[in-house]
Amino acid sequence: MPTTVFRCLLLSLAIVHGSSDAASAHEQDHFSLIQRQLDTIERLATRAEVARTAEPDDRYRFDYPRLTQDIQRIRQGVRSYLSPSRAQPRDPHEMVGDYRLDTPQAEASP
């Protein structure tokens, strides 16, 4: 599941990153589809987070909050492309794309 979500996220980012001119009607249709897909990905990630069962011996867990932040970042990029206010410098922050967190080890009781 996380792999599929990550692939969809990367595809959406590639489509958004590859655009440079004002959006045509056809392109706007595609961006509307991307927005709906981002909504779907976000809902699926929320369901997966709620349904996850943390095992005490799990070494890693999926970083759902970071995924949600990246989805919001892509959504914001699409919105600002479709309705730019004026030319401004690009945001230098990049997405990390690493959604694996180390699970903290429980301290042994004496």
Backbone atoms as SQL, in Angstrom:
CREATE TABLE atoms (id INTEGER PRIMARY KEY, chain TEXT, resi INTEGER, resn TEXT, atom TEXT, x REAL, y REAL, z REAL);
INSERT INTO atoms VALUES
  (1, 'A', 1, 'MET', 'N', 0.815, -1.202, 0.000),
  (2, 'A', 1, 'MET', 'CA', 0.000, 0.000, 0.000),
  (3, 'A', 1, 'MET', 'C', 0.854, 1.261, 0.000),
  (4, 'A', 2, 'PRO', 'N', 1.829, 1.428, 0.939),
  (5, 'A', 2, 'PRO', 'CA', 2.636, 2.638, 0.904),
  (6, 'A', 2, 'PRO', 'C', 3.390, 2.816, -0.411),
  (7, 'A', 3, 'THR', 'N', 3.812, 1.723, -1.052),
  (8, 'A', 3, 'THR', 'CA', 4.527, 1.828, -2.317),
  (9, 'A', 3, 'THR', 'C', 3.615, 2.407, -3.396),
  (10, 'A', 4, 'THR', 'N', 2.383, 1.961, -3.457),
  (11, 'A', 4, 'THR', 'CA', 1.429, 2.476, -4.433),
  (12, 'A', 4, 'THR', 'C', 1.165, 3.957, -4.185),
  (13, 'A', 5, 'VAL', 'N', 0.981, 4.327, -2.940),
  (14, 'A', 5, 'VAL', 'CA', 0.749, 5.729, -2.597),
  (15, 'A', 5, 'VAL', 'C', 1.944, 6.563, -3.034),
  (16, 'A', 6, 'PHE', 'N', 3.146, 6.079, -2.751),
  (17, 'A', 6, 'PHE', 'CA', 4.355, 6.819, -3.093),
  (18, 'A', 6, 'PHE', 'C', 4.492, 6.961, -4.607),
  (19, 'A', 7, 'ARG', 'N', 4.171, 5.923, -5.373),
  (20, 'A', 7, 'ARG', 'CA', 4.252, 6.005, -6.838),
  (21, 'A', 7, 'ARG', 'C', 3.275, 7.040, -7.387),
  (22, 'A', 8, 'CYS', 'N', 2.057, 7.050, -6.862),
  (23, 'A', 8, 'CYS', 'CA', 1.059, 8.032, -7.311),
  (24, 'A', 8, 'CYS', 'C', 1.524, 9.444, -6.969),
  (25, 'A', 9, 'LEU', 'N', 2.115, 9.586, -5.790),
  (26, 'A', 9, 'LEU', 'CA', 2.629, 10.886, -5.375),
  (27, 'A', 9, 'LEU', 'C', 3.735, 11.359, -6.303),
  (28, 'A', 10, 'LEU', 'N', 4.653, 10.471, -6.654),
  (29, 'A', 10, 'LEU', 'CA', 5.736, 10.834, -7.561),
  (30, 'A', 10, 'LEU', 'C', 5.220, 11.163, -8.956),
  (31, 'A', 11, 'LEU', 'N', 4.241, 10.407, -9.439),
  (32, 'A', 11, 'LEU', 'CA', 3.656, 10.687, -10.747),
  (33, 'A', 11, 'LEU', 'C', 3.018, 12.075, -10.763),
  (34, 'A', 12, 'SER', 'N', 2.274, 12.380, -9.721),
  (35, 'A', 12, 'SER', 'CA', 1.645, 13.699, -9.638),
  (36, 'A', 12, 'SER', 'C', 2.686, 14.796, -9.603),
  (37, 'A', 13, 'LEU', 'N', 3.757, 14.584, -8.844),
  (38, 'A', 13, 'LEU', 'CA', 4.823, 15.574, -8.765),
  (39, 'A', 13, 'LEU', 'C', 5.489, 15.755, -10.118),
  (40, 'A', 14, 'ALA', 'N', 5.736, 14.684, -10.833),
  (41, 'A', 14, 'ALA', 'CA', 6.376, 14.775, -12.147),
  (42, 'A', 14, 'ALA', 'C', 5.511, 15.559, -13.122),
  (43, 'A', 15, 'ILE', 'N', 4.219, 15.350, -13.072),
  (44, 'A', 15, 'ILE', 'CA', 3.317, 16.076, -13.969),
  (45, 'A', 15, 'ILE', 'C', 3.306, 17.554, -13.614),
  (46, 'A', 16, 'VAL', 'N', 3.249, 17.862, -12.325),
  (47, 'A', 16, 'VAL', 'CA', 3.226, 19.249, -11.890),
  (48, 'A', 16, 'VAL', 'C', 4.555, 19.921, -12.214),
  (49, 'A', 17, 'HIS', 'N', 5.656, 19.249, -11.975),
  (50, 'A', 17, 'HIS', 'CA', 6.982, 19.826, -12.197),
  (51, 'A', 17, 'HIS', 'C', 7.242, 20.081, -13.682),
  (52, 'A', 18, 'GLY', 'N', 6.695, 19.245, -14.550),
  (53, 'A', 18, 'GLY', 'CA', 6.961, 19.366, -15.975),
  (54, 'A', 18, 'GLY', 'C', 6.210, 20.477, -16.664),
  (55, 'A', 19, 'SER', 'N', 5.325, 21.161, -15.971),
  (56, 'A', 19, 'SER', 'CA', 4.544, 22.202, -16.620),
  (57, 'A', 19, 'SER', 'C', 5.166, 23.559, -16.379),
  (58, 'A', 20, 'SER', 'N', 5.160, 24.395, -17.437),
  (59, 'A', 20, 'SER', 'CA', 5.785, 25.704, -17.289),
  (60, 'A', 20, 'SER', 'C', 4.950, 26.842, -17.856),
  (61, 'A', 21, 'ASP', 'N', 4.046, 26.600, -18.744),
  (62, 'A', 21, 'ASP', 'CA', 3.236, 27.655, -19.350),
  (63, 'A', 21, 'ASP', 'C', 1.890, 27.739, -18.658),
  (64, 'A', 22, 'ALA', 'N', 1.137, 28.775, -18.986),
  (65, 'A', 22, 'ALA', 'CA', -0.207, 28.916, -18.434),
  (66, 'A', 22, 'ALA', 'C', -1.049, 27.712, -18.828),
  (67, 'A', 23, 'ALA', 'N', -1.915, 27.307, -17.941),
  (68, 'A', 23, 'ALA', 'CA', -2.695, 26.095, -18.142),
  (69, 'A', 23, 'ALA', 'C', -3.786, 26.299, -19.186),
  (70, 'A', 24, 'SER', 'N', -3.818, 25.428, -20.195),
  (71, 'A', 24, 'SER', 'CA', -4.898, 25.421, -21.171),
  (72, 'A', 24, 'SER', 'C', -6.094, 24.698, -20.556),
  (73, 'A', 25, 'ALA', 'N', -7.204, 24.728, -21.242),
  (74, 'A', 25, 'ALA', 'CA', -8.399, 24.043, -20.737),
  (75, 'A', 25, 'ALA', 'C', -8.141, 22.550, -20.588),
  (76, 'A', 26, 'HIS', 'N', -7.450, 21.978, -21.573),
  (77, 'A', 26, 'HIS', 'CA', -7.127, 20.548, -21.510),
  (78, 'A', 26, 'HIS', 'C', -6.207, 20.256, -20.320),
  (79, 'A', 27, 'GLU', 'N', -5.235, 21.123, -20.128),
  (80, 'A', 27, 'GLU', 'CA', -4.305, 20.941, -19.016),
  (81, 'A', 27, 'GLU', 'C', -5.020, 21.133, -17.679),
  (82, 'A', 28, 'GLN', 'N', -5.937, 22.077, -17.623),
  (83, 'A', 28, 'GLN', 'CA', -6.694, 22.292, -16.395),
  (84, 'A', 28, 'GLN', 'C', -7.512, 21.060, -16.038),
  (85, 'A', 29, 'ASP', 'N', -8.053, 20.366, -17.052),
  (86, 'A', 29, 'ASP', 'CA', -8.769, 19.117, -16.804),
  (87, 'A', 29, 'ASP', 'C', -7.844, 18.090, -16.164),
  (88, 'A', 30, 'HIS', 'N', -6.622, 18.021, -16.665),
  (89, 'A', 30, 'HIS', 'CA', -5.655, 17.079, -16.104),
  (90, 'A', 30, 'HIS', 'C', -5.306, 17.444, -14.665),
  (91, 'A', 31, 'PHE', 'N', -5.150, 18.728, -14.398),
  (92, 'A', 31, 'PHE', 'CA', -4.840, 19.149, -13.035),
  (93, 'A', 31, 'PHE', 'C', -6.014, 18.908, -12.092),
  (94, 'A', 32, 'SER', 'N', -7.219, 19.035, -12.586),
  (95, 'A', 32, 'SER', 'CA', -8.388, 18.697, -11.768),
  (96, 'A', 32, 'SER', 'C', -8.359, 17.225, -11.392),
  (97, 'A', 33, 'LEU', 'N', -7.979, 16.394, -12.365),
  (98, 'A', 33, 'LEU', 'CA', -7.852, 14.964, -12.098),
  (99, 'A', 33, 'LEU', 'C', -6.759, 14.706, -11.060),
  (100, 'A', 34, 'ILE', 'N', -5.650, 15.407, -11.179),
  (101, 'A', 34, 'ILE', 'CA', -4.560, 15.254, -10.206),
  (102, 'A', 34, 'ILE', 'C', -5.052, 15.642, -8.812),
  (103, 'A', 35, 'GLN', 'N', -5.806, 16.721, -8.724),
  (104, 'A', 35, 'GLN', 'CA', -6.335, 17.149, -7.422),
  (105, 'A', 35, 'GLN', 'C', -7.231, 16.063, -6.812),
  (106, 'A', 36, 'ARG', 'N', -8.079, 15.469, -7.637),
  (107, 'A', 36, 'ARG', 'CA', -8.958, 14.396, -7.141),
  (108, 'A', 36, 'ARG', 'C', -8.142, 13.187, -6.717),
  (109, 'A', 37, 'GLN', 'N', -7.093, 12.860, -7.479),
  (110, 'A', 37, 'GLN', 'CA', -6.243, 11.729, -7.116),
  (111, 'A', 37, 'GLN', 'C', -5.490, 11.999, -5.818),
  (112, 'A', 38, 'LEU', 'N', -5.060, 13.228, -5.617),
  (113, 'A', 38, 'LEU', 'CA', -4.402, 13.572, -4.359),
  (114, 'A', 38, 'LEU', 'C', -5.364, 13.420, -3.190),
  (115, 'A', 39, 'ASP', 'N', -6.623, 13.817, -3.392),
  (116, 'A', 39, 'ASP', 'CA', -7.635, 13.623, -2.355),
  (117, 'A', 39, 'ASP', 'C', -7.795, 12.143, -2.036),
  (118, 'A', 40, 'THR', 'N', -7.841, 11.316, -3.080),
  (119, 'A', 40, 'THR', 'CA', -7.986, 9.875, -2.890),
  (120, 'A', 40, 'THR', 'C', -6.778, 9.292, -2.163),
  (121, 'A', 41, 'ILE', 'N', -5.577, 9.690, -2.567),
  (122, 'A', 41, 'ILE', 'CA', -4.364, 9.199, -1.922),
  (123, 'A', 41, 'ILE', 'C', -4.358, 9.589, -0.444),
  (124, 'A', 42, 'GLU', 'N', -4.769, 10.814, -0.168),
  (125, 'A', 42, 'GLU', 'CA', -4.795, 11.269, 1.220),
  (126, 'A', 42, 'GLU', 'C', -5.802, 10.471, 2.050),
  (127, 'A', 43, 'ARG', 'N', -6.969, 10.206, 1.482),
  (128, 'A', 43, 'ARG', 'CA', -7.968, 9.392, 2.192),
  (129, 'A', 43, 'ARG', 'C', -7.446, 7.978, 2.441),
  (130, 'A', 44, 'LEU', 'N', -6.802, 7.381, 1.427),
  (131, 'A', 44, 'LEU', 'CA', -6.254, 6.033, 1.594),
  (132, 'A', 44, 'LEU', 'C', -5.162, 6.008, 2.660),
  (133, 'A', 45, 'ALA', 'N', -4.326, 7.008, 2.681),
  (134, 'A', 45, 'ALA', 'CA', -3.268, 7.078, 3.689),
  (135, 'A', 45, 'ALA', 'C', -3.855, 7.226, 5.083),
  (136, 'A', 46, 'THR', 'N', -4.917, 8.032, 5.198),
  (137, 'A', 46, 'THR', 'CA', -5.566, 8.197, 6.503),
  (138, 'A', 46, 'THR', 'C', -6.172, 6.883, 6.965),
  (139, 'A', 47, 'ARG', 'N', -6.829, 6.178, 6.066),
  (140, 'A', 47, 'ARG', 'CA', -7.396, 4.864, 6.418),
  (141, 'A', 47, 'ARG', 'C', -6.307, 3.885, 6.836),
  (142, 'A', 48, 'ALA', 'N', -5.205, 3.882, 6.088),
  (143, 'A', 48, 'ALA', 'CA', -4.108, 2.969, 6.411),
  (144, 'A', 48, 'ALA', 'C', -3.511, 3.298, 7.776),
  (145, 'A', 49, 'GLU', 'N', -3.400, 4.581, 8.079),
  (146, 'A', 49, 'GLU', 'CA', -2.849, 4.978, 9.374),
  (147, 'A', 49, 'GLU', 'C', -3.757, 4.540, 10.512),
  (148, 'A', 50, 'VAL', 'N', -5.066, 4.708, 10.328),
  (149, 'A', 50, 'VAL', 'CA', -6.025, 4.314, 11.359),
  (150, 'A', 50, 'VAL', 'C', -6.049, 2.793, 11.529),
  (151, 'A', 51, 'ALA', 'N', -5.913, 2.074, 10.419),
  (152, 'A', 51, 'ALA', 'CA', -6.019, 0.612, 10.452),
  (153, 'A', 51, 'ALA', 'C', -4.718, -0.089, 10.847),
  (154, 'A', 52, 'ARG', 'N', -3.611, 0.649, 10.886),
  (155, 'A', 52, 'ARG', 'CA', -2.332, -0.015, 11.180),
  (156, 'A', 52, 'ARG', 'C', -2.325, -0.577, 12.593),
  (157, 'A', 53, 'THR', 'N', -1.625, -1.661, 12.733),
  (158, 'A', 53, 'THR', 'CA', -1.444, -2.282, 14.036),
  (159, 'A', 53, 'THR', 'C', 0.044, -2.284, 14.332),
  (160, 'A', 54, 'ALA', 'N', 0.421, -1.523, 15.322),
  (161, 'A', 54, 'ALA', 'CA', 1.836, -1.412, 15.677),
  (162, 'A', 54, 'ALA', 'C', 2.240, -2.627, 16.499),
  (163, 'A', 55, 'GLU', 'N', 3.214, -3.321, 16.002),
  (164, 'A', 55, 'GLU', 'CA', 3.765, -4.460, 16.719),
  (165, 'A', 55, 'GLU', 'C', 4.901, -3.962, 17.602),
  (166, 'A', 56, 'PRO', 'N', 5.019, -4.486, 18.811),
  (167, 'A', 56, 'PRO', 'CA', 6.073, -4.008, 19.704),
  (168, 'A', 56, 'PRO', 'C', 7.488, -4.248, 19.179),
  (169, 'A', 57, 'ASP', 'N', 7.672, -5.259, 18.338),
  (170, 'A', 57, 'ASP', 'CA', 9.018, -5.548, 17.840),
  (171, 'A', 57, 'ASP', 'C', 9.278, -4.960, 16.450),
  (172, 'A', 58, 'ASP', 'N', 8.374, -4.090, 15.951),
  (173, 'A', 58, 'ASP', 'CA', 8.588, -3.429, 14.661),
  (174, 'A', 58, 'ASP', 'C', 9.776, -2.481, 14.777),
  (175, 'A', 59, 'ARG', 'N', 10.688, -2.595, 13.826),
  (176, 'A', 59, 'ARG', 'CA', 11.849, -1.706, 13.823),
  (177, 'A', 59, 'ARG', 'C', 11.520, -0.393, 13.109),
  (178, 'A', 60, 'TYR', 'N', 10.660, -0.450, 12.102),
  (179, 'A', 60, 'TYR', 'CA', 10.297, 0.727, 11.325),
  (180, 'A', 60, 'TYR', 'C', 8.791, 0.845, 11.248),
  (181, 'A', 61, 'ARG', 'N', 8.349, 2.064, 11.024),
  (182, 'A', 61, 'ARG', 'CA', 6.936, 2.309, 10.759),
  (183, 'A', 61, 'ARG', 'C', 6.845, 3.384, 9.688),
  (184, 'A', 62, 'PHE', 'N', 5.702, 3.472, 9.033),
  (185, 'A', 62, 'PHE', 'CA', 5.503, 4.429, 7.949),
  (186, 'A', 62, 'PHE', 'C', 5.225, 5.805, 8.536),
  (187, 'A', 63, 'ASP', 'N', 5.810, 6.835, 7.971),
  (188, 'A', 63, 'ASP', 'CA', 5.664, 8.203, 8.443),
  (189, 'A', 63, 'ASP', 'C', 4.488, 8.869, 7.717),
  (190, 'A', 64, 'TYR', 'N', 3.281, 8.613, 8.210),
  (191, 'A', 64, 'TYR', 'CA', 2.074, 9.151, 7.596),
  (192, 'A', 64, 'TYR', 'C', 2.001, 10.684, 7.648),
  (193, 'A', 65, 'PRO', 'N', 2.388, 11.319, 8.748),
  (194, 'A', 65, 'PRO', 'CA', 2.344, 12.791, 8.754),
  (195, 'A', 65, 'PRO', 'C', 3.230, 13.412, 7.666),
  (196, 'A', 66, 'ARG', 'N', 4.385, 12.842, 7.409),
  (197, 'A', 66, 'ARG', 'CA', 5.256, 13.393, 6.362),
  (198, 'A', 66, 'ARG', 'C', 4.619, 13.205, 4.989),
  (199, 'A', 67, 'LEU', 'N', 3.987, 12.059, 4.764),
  (200, 'A', 67, 'LEU', 'CA', 3.293, 11.836, 3.498),
  (201, 'A', 67, 'LEU', 'C', 2.190, 12.873, 3.316),
  (202, 'A', 68, 'THR', 'N', 1.429, 13.129, 4.364),
  (203, 'A', 68, 'THR', 'CA', 0.354, 14.118, 4.301),
  (204, 'A', 68, 'THR', 'C', 0.911, 15.503, 3.987),
  (205, 'A', 69, 'GLN', 'N', 2.037, 15.861, 4.587),
  (206, 'A', 69, 'GLN', 'CA', 2.665, 17.151, 4.290),
  (207, 'A', 69, 'GLN', 'C', 3.082, 17.233, 2.826),
  (208, 'A', 70, 'ASP', 'N', 3.644, 16.147, 2.285),
  (209, 'A', 70, 'ASP', 'CA', 4.064, 16.147, 0.884),
  (210, 'A', 70, 'ASP', 'C', 2.872, 16.259, -0.059),
  (211, 'A', 71, 'ILE', 'N', 1.782, 15.589, 0.273),
  (212, 'A', 71, 'ILE', 'CA', 0.567, 15.687, -0.545),
  (213, 'A', 71, 'ILE', 'C', 0.064, 17.134, -0.536),
  (214, 'A', 72, 'GLN', 'N', 0.059, 17.756, 0.640),
  (215, 'A', 72, 'GLN', 'CA', -0.373, 19.154, 0.733),
  (216, 'A', 72, 'GLN', 'C', 0.546, 20.063, -0.077),
  (217, 'A', 73, 'ARG', 'N', 1.816, 19.751, -0.084),
  (218, 'A', 73, 'ARG', 'CA', 2.794, 20.548, -0.837),
  (219, 'A', 73, 'ARG', 'C', 2.522, 20.449, -2.345),
  (220, 'A', 74, 'ILE', 'N', 2.234, 19.257, -2.821),
  (221, 'A', 74, 'ILE', 'CA', 1.910, 19.075, -4.243),
  (222, 'A', 74, 'ILE', 'C', 0.611, 19.805, -4.571),
  (223, 'A', 75, 'ARG', 'N', -0.382, 19.655, -3.691),
  (224, 'A', 75, 'ARG', 'CA', -1.672, 20.321, -3.905),
  (225, 'A', 75, 'ARG', 'C', -1.477, 21.843, -3.987),
  (226, 'A', 76, 'GLN', 'N', -0.669, 22.384, -3.102),
  (227, 'A', 76, 'GLN', 'CA', -0.388, 23.819, -3.110),
  (228, 'A', 76, 'GLN', 'C', 0.319, 24.227, -4.404),
  (229, 'A', 77, 'GLY', 'N', 1.242, 23.394, -4.889),
  (230, 'A', 77, 'GLY', 'CA', 1.931, 23.695, -6.136),
  (231, 'A', 77, 'GLY', 'C', 0.989, 23.723, -7.320),
  (232, 'A', 78, 'VAL', 'N', 0.057, 22.796, -7.360),
  (233, 'A', 78, 'VAL', 'CA', -0.925, 22.763, -8.445),
  (234, 'A', 78, 'VAL', 'C', -1.797, 24.019, -8.384),
  (235, 'A', 79, 'ARG', 'N', -2.267, 24.367, -7.182),
  (236, 'A', 79, 'ARG', 'CA', -3.113, 25.555, -7.040),
  (237, 'A', 79, 'ARG', 'C', -2.380, 26.825, -7.472),
  (238, 'A', 80, 'SER', 'N', -1.123, 26.948, -7.042),
  (239, 'A', 80, 'SER', 'CA', -0.391, 28.169, -7.387),
  (240, 'A', 80, 'SER', 'C', -0.047, 28.212, -8.872),
  (241, 'A', 81, 'TYR', 'N', 0.067, 27.054, -9.521),
  (242, 'A', 81, 'TYR', 'CA', 0.296, 27.035, -10.965),
  (243, 'A', 81, 'TYR', 'C', -0.964, 27.458, -11.707),
  (244, 'A', 82, 'LEU', 'N', -2.104, 26.948, -11.264),
  (245, 'A', 82, 'LEU', 'CA', -3.365, 27.244, -11.944),
  (246, 'A', 82, 'LEU', 'C', -3.820, 28.688, -11.729),
  (247, 'A', 83, 'SER', 'N', -3.480, 29.275, -10.600),
  (248, 'A', 83, 'SER', 'CA', -3.888, 30.664, -10.355),
  (249, 'A', 83, 'SER', 'C', -2.725, 31.430, -9.718),
  (250, 'A', 84, 'PRO', 'N', -1.703, 31.712, -10.527),
  (251, 'A', 84, 'PRO', 'CA', -0.548, 32.445, -9.996),
  (252, 'A', 84, 'PRO', 'C', -0.919, 33.883, -9.669),
  (253, 'A', 85, 'SER', 'N', -0.375, 34.380, -8.561),
  (254, 'A', 85, 'SER', 'CA', -0.645, 35.764, -8.194),
  (255, 'A', 85, 'SER', 'C', 0.302, 36.698, -8.934),
  (256, 'A', 86, 'ARG', 'N', 1.581, 36.362, -8.946),
  (257, 'A', 86, 'ARG', 'CA', 2.590, 37.107, -9.695),
  (258, 'A', 86, 'ARG', 'C', 3.886, 36.310, -9.624),
  (259, 'A', 87, 'ALA', 'N', 4.841, 36.708, -10.397),
  (260, 'A', 87, 'ALA', 'CA', 6.108, 35.998, -10.405),
  (261, 'A', 87, 'ALA', 'C', 6.816, 36.173, -9.064),
  (262, 'A', 88, 'GLN', 'N', 7.148, 35.056, -8.437),
  (263, 'A', 88, 'GLN', 'CA', 7.848, 35.062, -7.160),
  (264, 'A', 88, 'GLN', 'C', 8.927, 33.995, -7.195),
  (265, 'A', 89, 'PRO', 'N', 9.918, 34.129, -6.335),
  (266, 'A', 89, 'PRO', 'CA', 10.960, 33.099, -6.305),
  (267, 'A', 89, 'PRO', 'C', 10.376, 31.747, -5.917),
  (268, 'A', 90, 'ARG', 'N', 10.978, 30.709, -6.449),
  (269, 'A', 90, 'ARG', 'CA', 10.520, 29.351, -6.137),
  (270, 'A', 90, 'ARG', 'C', 10.831, 29.016, -4.692),
  (271, 'A', 91, 'ASP', 'N', 10.027, 28.188, -4.110),
  (272, 'A', 91, 'ASP', 'CA', 10.243, 27.713, -2.746),
  (273, 'A', 91, 'ASP', 'C', 11.416, 26.743, -2.764),
  (274, 'A', 92, 'PRO', 'N', 12.484, 27.006, -2.013),
  (275, 'A', 92, 'PRO', 'CA', 13.668, 26.150, -2.083),
  (276, 'A', 92, 'PRO', 'C', 13.534, 24.829, -1.340),
  (277, 'A', 93, 'HIS', 'N', 12.470, 24.632, -0.584),
  (278, 'A', 93, 'HIS', 'CA', 12.322, 23.402, 0.180),
  (279, 'A', 93, 'HIS', 'C', 11.959, 22.245, -0.739),
  (280, 'A', 94, 'GLU', 'N', 12.579, 21.120, -0.511),
  (281, 'A', 94, 'GLU', 'CA', 12.290, 19.929, -1.297),
  (282, 'A', 94, 'GLU', 'C', 11.633, 18.888, -0.407),
  (283, 'A', 95, 'MET', 'N', 10.856, 18.018, -1.038),
  (284, 'A', 95, 'MET', 'CA', 10.271, 16.918, -0.287),
  (285, 'A', 95, 'MET', 'C', 11.353, 15.906, 0.014),
  (286, 'A', 96, 'VAL', 'N', 11.211, 15.263, 1.148),
  (287, 'A', 96, 'VAL', 'CA', 12.203, 14.280, 1.549),
  (288, 'A', 96, 'VAL', 'C', 11.928, 12.950, 0.867),
  (289, 'A', 97, 'GLY', 'N', 10.691, 12.497, 0.879),
  (290, 'A', 97, 'GLY', 'CA', 10.336, 11.254, 0.212),
  (291, 'A', 97, 'GLY', 'C', 10.687, 10.005, 0.995),
  (292, 'A', 98, 'ASP', 'N', 11.253, 10.135, 2.180),
  (293, 'A', 98, 'ASP', 'CA', 11.607, 8.987, 3.006),
  (294, 'A', 98, 'ASP', 'C', 10.553, 8.880, 4.095),
  (295, 'A', 99, 'TYR', 'N', 9.722, 7.864, 4.017),
  (296, 'A', 99, 'TYR', 'CA', 8.592, 7.746, 4.927),
  (297, 'A', 99, 'TYR', 'C', 8.769, 6.652, 5.967),
  (298, 'A', 100, 'ARG', 'N', 10.002, 6.201, 6.162),
  (299, 'A', 100, 'ARG', 'CA', 10.239, 5.146, 7.138),
  (300, 'A', 100, 'ARG', 'C', 10.821, 5.769, 8.399),
  (301, 'A', 101, 'LEU', 'N', 10.188, 5.493, 9.537),
  (302, 'A', 101, 'LEU', 'CA', 10.659, 5.989, 10.826),
  (303, 'A', 101, 'LEU', 'C', 11.143, 4.823, 11.666),
  (304, 'A', 102, 'ASP', 'N', 12.212, 5.036, 12.386),
  (305, 'A', 102, 'ASP', 'CA', 12.650, 4.033, 13.344),
  (306, 'A', 102, 'ASP', 'C', 11.682, 4.042, 14.514),
  (307, 'A', 103, 'THR', 'N', 11.276, 2.860, 14.940),
  (308, 'A', 103, 'THR', 'CA', 10.405, 2.756, 16.098),
  (309, 'A', 103, 'THR', 'C', 11.272, 2.827, 17.343),
  (310, 'A', 104, 'PRO', 'N', 10.961, 3.738, 18.267),
  (311, 'A', 104, 'PRO', 'CA', 11.786, 3.843, 19.471),
  (312, 'A', 104, 'PRO', 'C', 11.717, 2.546, 20.277),
  (313, 'A', 105, 'GLN', 'N', 12.873, 2.125, 20.756),
  (314, 'A', 105, 'GLN', 'CA', 12.939, 0.914, 21.552),
  (315, 'A', 105, 'GLN', 'C', 12.448, 1.217, 22.955),
  (316, 'A', 106, 'ALA', 'N', 11.629, 0.329, 23.490),
  (317, 'A', 106, 'ALA', 'CA', 11.139, 0.496, 24.859),
  (318, 'A', 106, 'ALA', 'C', 12.285, 0.222, 25.811),
  (319, 'A', 107, 'GLU', 'N', 12.399, 1.083, 26.831),
  (320, 'A', 107, 'GLU', 'CA', 13.466, 0.891, 27.792),
  (321, 'A', 107, 'GLU', 'C', 13.137, -0.301, 28.690),
  (322, 'A', 108, 'ALA', 'N', 14.181, -1.077, 28.963),
  (323, 'A', 108, 'ALA', 'CA', 14.001, -2.251, 29.831),
  (324, 'A', 108, 'ALA', 'C', 13.817, -1.770, 31.257),
  (325, 'A', 109, 'SER', 'N', 12.826, -2.309, 31.927),
  (326, 'A', 109, 'SER', 'CA', 12.590, -1.925, 33.315),
  (327, 'A', 109, 'SER', 'C', 13.508, -2.721, 34.229),
  (328, 'A', 110, 'PRO', 'N', 14.066, -2.072, 35.283),
  (329, 'A', 110, 'PRO', 'CA', 15.029, -2.761, 36.176),
  (330, 'A', 110, 'PRO', 'C', 14.408, -3.784, 37.048);
